[in-house]
Amino acid sequence: MNQVVYTPGSIERDNGGWFEDLRVQVRRNFKWMDVTNLQVYPVYAYDEHVESGTSYTLSFDDAWGDGVRIIGRPGGSSAYTSIRDLVVYYQ
């Protein structure tokens, strides 16, 4: 794999739904590891200005494993994230 397309779900401007930081990890031998050379397009705002329903392409160096996830610090006063869709590719 070398690409994840992430589409946020509902964003509540004061409460949350977005990531304040964002990483992609793959699982190898039951251990989660960060991918290398992560690039996000379009630019992800990391605050309440993230647009619900906008798809963000997270590209990275080729990786392998038996699982993939996006992870990061949740934003807003309620500290949660929202995901509508998450798709993994090898391009």
Buried (B, 14 or more C-beta within 10 A) or exposed (E): BBBBBBBBEEBBEEBBBBBBEBBBBBEEEEEBEEBEEBEBEEEBBBEBEBBBEBBBBBBBEEBEBEEBEBEBEBBBEEEEBBEEEEEBEEE
